[in-house]
Amino acid sequence: MTASPRIKICGLRDTATIEAMNGLPFHEIGFVFAPSKRRVDADTAASLIDAAKQLQAADGGTPQTVGVFVNPGIDELEAIVAKAPIDVVQLHGQETPEFCRLVKISLHKKVWKVFSIGKDGISAQERVSAYAGTVDAILIDTAGGGTGQTFDWQVISAYQEAAAAIQVPLYVAGGLNPGNVEELLAGNTVDGIDVSSGVETDGRKDIEKIRLFVRKVIER
């Protein structure tokens, strides 16, 4: 059995589902502040974070809480974090290395930078290397994010190598679900995986799908 990657469950919006996740060996739980059908405001997120911090997750610890943003301003981030004390700021837009460094210094939070996989022709090494020393993880996702669609997994190895070169983990998102995550992990070595729409039923998180997804990852 190969080592299991870290597991992030993203787009949580209700306390009941979070409470039902108690005991599952996942590592991060994500809350979306960017425009999205899964968006939560800072006050709602604060109560969800309180619930998350009561959980026993992987290795008996509490999960890290991650806030998802697209091209935020530093003032917006400061206002949200003041109400909703997330552990990680996940940036999905065109945020520069300089902005990522500013977030780390100003907010004293970990920063994850997300790259959308499209057809722009820019190499993984070129994209990732610019963020050396400014981020704590790299995440790759299908262009558009939250689409439920996968991207060409053949690029994963290049991004894994590029992330390793700047000494940060690589997370993979984009259309993952209980039916395809084993295939992804059979063909690729990744540090973490991120799931959202793939563990939903009718647009809402489904605790049975969450449990199945986690089991598929850890029982390979």
C-alpha positions as CSV (number, residue, x, y, z in Angstrom):
1,M,0.0,0.0,0.0
2,T,1.4,3.4,-1.0
3,A,1.3,6.4,1.4
4,S,-2.0,8.2,1.3
5,P,-2.1,11.8,0.2
6,R,-3.5,14.5,2.4
7,I,-7.3,15.0,1.9
8,K,-9.1,18.3,1.7
9,I,-12.9,18.5,1.7
10,C,-13.9,21.9,0.3
11,G,-17.1,24.0,0.0
12,L,-18.7,23.2,3.4
13,R,-21.7,25.3,4.2
14,D,-23.5,23.7,7.1
15,T,-22.6,22.6,10.7
16,A,-24.5,19.3,10.5
17,T,-22.3,17.9,7.7
18,I,-19.1,19.1,9.5
19,E,-20.2,17.5,12.8
20,A,-20.8,14.2,10.9
21,M,-17.2,14.3,9.6
22,N,-15.9,13.7,13.1
23,G,-13.4,10.8,13.1
24,L,-12.7,10.8,9.3
25,P,-9.0,10.8,8.5
26,F,-9.0,14.0,6.4
27,H,-6.6,16.9,6.9
28,E,-8.2,20.2,5.6
29,I,-11.7,21.6,5.4
30,G,-12.4,24.4,3.0
31,F,-14.8,27.4,3.0
32,V,-15.4,29.4,-0.2
33,F,-15.4,33.2,0.1
34,A,-15.2,33.8,-3.6
35,P,-18.3,34.2,-5.8
36,S,-19.8,30.7,-6.0
37,K,-22.9,28.8,-5.2
38,R,-20.9,27.5,-2.2
39,R,-20.0,30.9,-1.0
40,V,-20.3,31.7,2.8
41,D,-20.0,35.0,4.5
42,A,-17.5,35.7,7.3
43,D,-20.1,35.3,10.1
44,T,-21.3,32.0,8.8
45,A,-17.7,30.8,8.3
46,A,-16.9,31.7,11.9
47,S,-19.5,29.3,13.2
48,L,-18.4,26.6,10.7
49,I,-14.8,27.0,11.8
50,D,-15.8,26.6,15.4
51,A,-17.5,23.3,14.5
52,A,-14.5,22.2,12.5
53,K,-12.1,22.8,15.4
54,Q,-14.2,20.3,17.5
55,L,-13.5,17.5,15.1
56,Q,-11.0,14.6,15.4
57,A,-9.5,14.2,11.9
58,A,-6.4,12.6,10.5
59,D,-3.9,11.3,13.1
60,G,-6.3,12.3,15.9
61,G,-5.7,16.0,15.3
62,T,-8.0,18.9,14.2
63,P,-8.3,19.8,10.5
64,Q,-6.7,22.9,9.1
65,T,-9.3,25.4,7.9
66,V,-8.8,26.9,4.5
67,G,-10.5,30.0,3.0
68,V,-10.9,30.1,-0.8
69,F,-10.5,33.5,-2.5
70,V,-10.2,34.8,-6.1
71,N,-8.2,38.1,-6.6
72,P,-9.0,39.5,-3.1
73,G,-7.7,42.8,-1.8
74,I,-5.6,42.7,1.3
75,D,-8.2,44.8,3.2
76,E,-10.9,42.2,2.3
77,L,-8.7,39.4,3.5
78,E,-7.9,41.2,6.8
79,A,-11.6,41.9,7.4
80,I,-12.7,38.3,6.8
81,V,-9.9,36.7,8.8
82,A,-10.7,39.0,11.7
83,K,-14.1,37.4,11.9
84,A,-13.3,33.9,10.5
85,P,-9.9,32.7,11.8
86,I,-8.9,30.4,9.0
87,D,-5.5,28.7,9.0
88,V,-4.8,28.9,5.2
89,V,-5.6,31.5,2.5
90,Q,-6.1,29.7,-0.8
91,L,-5.7,32.0,-3.8
92,H,-7.4,31.1,-7.1
93,G,-6.9,34.2,-9.2
94,Q,-4.0,36.1,-10.8
95,E,-2.4,36.8,-7.5
96,T,1.3,37.7,-7.9
97,P,4.2,36.2,-5.8
98,E,4.4,39.7,-4.2
99,F,0.8,39.6,-3.1
100,C,1.2,36.1,-1.7
101,R,4.2,37.3,0.3
102,L,2.2,40.3,1.6
103,V,-0.6,38.0,2.8
104,K,1.8,35.7,4.6
105,I,3.5,38.7,6.3
106,S,0.3,40.8,7.1
107,L,-2.0,38.0,8.1
108,H,0.5,35.5,9.5
109,K,-1.3,32.7,7.6
110,K,-0.2,29.9,5.3
111,V,-0.8,30.7,1.6
112,W,-1.7,28.2,-1.1
113,K,-1.5,29.3,-4.8
114,V,-3.9,27.6,-7.3
115,F,-3.1,27.3,-11.0
116,S,-5.8,26.5,-13.5
117,I,-4.8,23.9,-16.0
118,G,-5.7,25.2,-19.5
119,K,-4.0,25.6,-22.8
120,D,-1.9,28.7,-22.2
121,G,1.3,27.0,-23.1
122,I,3.1,28.1,-19.9
123,S,5.2,25.3,-18.4
124,A,4.7,24.1,-14.9
125,Q,8.2,25.0,-13.9
126,E,7.8,28.6,-15.2
127,R,4.5,29.1,-13.4
128,V,5.5,27.5,-10.1
129,S,9.2,28.7,-9.7
130,A,8.1,32.4,-9.5
131,Y,6.3,31.6,-6.2
132,A,9.4,30.1,-4.4
133,G,9.5,31.3,-0.8
134,T,6.0,33.0,-1.0
135,V,3.6,30.1,-0.7
136,D,3.2,27.0,1.4
137,A,1.5,24.7,-1.2
138,I,0.6,24.6,-4.9
139,L,-2.8,23.4,-6.0
140,I,-3.8,22.6,-9.6
141,D,-7.4,22.6,-10.7
142,T,-9.5,22.6,-13.9
143,A,-9.8,26.0,-15.4
144,G,-12.9,27.7,-13.9
145,G,-12.8,25.8,-10.6
146,G,-15.7,24.1,-9.1
147,T,-16.8,22.7,-12.5
148,G,-16.8,19.1,-11.6
149,Q,-14.6,18.5,-14.7
150,T,-11.2,16.8,-14.7
151,F,-8.2,18.1,-16.6
152,D,-5.5,16.2,-18.5
153,W,-3.7,14.3,-15.7
154,Q,-0.6,13.9,-17.8
155,V,0.5,17.4,-16.5
156,I,0.5,16.3,-12.9
157,S,4.1,14.9,-12.9
158,A,5.5,18.2,-14.2
159,Y,3.7,20.2,-11.5
160,Q,4.8,17.7,-8.8
161,E,8.4,18.1,-9.9
162,A,8.0,21.9,-10.0
163,A,6.4,22.0,-6.5
164,A,9.1,19.8,-5.1
165,A,11.7,22.1,-6.5
166,I,10.4,25.0,-4.4
167,Q,9.9,22.6,-1.5
168,V,6.1,22.7,-1.1
169,P,3.4,20.1,-1.5
170,L,1.2,19.7,-4.6
171,Y,-2.5,19.3,-4.2
172,V,-4.7,18.1,-7.1
173,A,-8.4,19.2,-7.5
174,G,-10.8,19.2,-10.5
175,G,-13.6,16.8,-10.9
176,L,-12.4,14.2,-8.4
177,N,-15.1,11.9,-6.9
178,P,-15.3,8.5,-5.3
179,G,-15.5,6.9,-8.8
180,N,-12.2,8.2,-10.2
181,V,-9.9,9.1,-7.3
182,E,-8.4,5.6,-7.2
183,E,-7.5,5.9,-10.9
184,L,-5.8,9.3,-10.3
185,L,-3.7,7.9,-7.4
186,A,-2.8,4.7,-9.3
187,G,-1.2,6.7,-12.0
188,N,0.2,9.7,-10.1
189,T,2.1,10.6,-7.0
190,V,0.6,13.6,-5.3
191,D,0.9,15.1,-1.9
192,G,-2.8,16.1,-1.5
193,I,-6.2,15.9,-3.1
194,D,-9.0,18.4,-2.9
195,V,-12.7,17.4,-3.5
196,S,-15.8,19.5,-3.6
197,S,-18.6,18.9,-6.1
198,G,-17.6,15.2,-6.3
199,V,-19.0,14.6,-2.8
200,E,-22.3,16.4,-3.3
201,T,-25.8,15.3,-4.2
202,D,-28.1,17.9,-5.7
203,G,-25.6,20.7,-4.9
204,R,-25.3,19.9,-1.2
205,K,-22.5,18.0,0.6
206,D,-23.4,14.3,1.0
207,I,-21.8,12.8,4.1
208,E,-22.0,9.3,2.7
209,K,-20.1,10.4,-0.5
210,I,-17.5,12.1,1.8
211,R,-17.0,8.9,3.7
212,L,-16.7,6.9,0.6
213,F,-14.2,9.3,-1.0
214,V,-12.0,9.2,2.1
215,R,-12.2,5.4,2.2
216,K,-11.3,5.1,-1.4
217,V,-8.2,7.1,-0.8
218,I,-6.9,5.5,2.4
219,E,-7.8,1.8,1.5
220,R,-5.9,1.6,-1.8
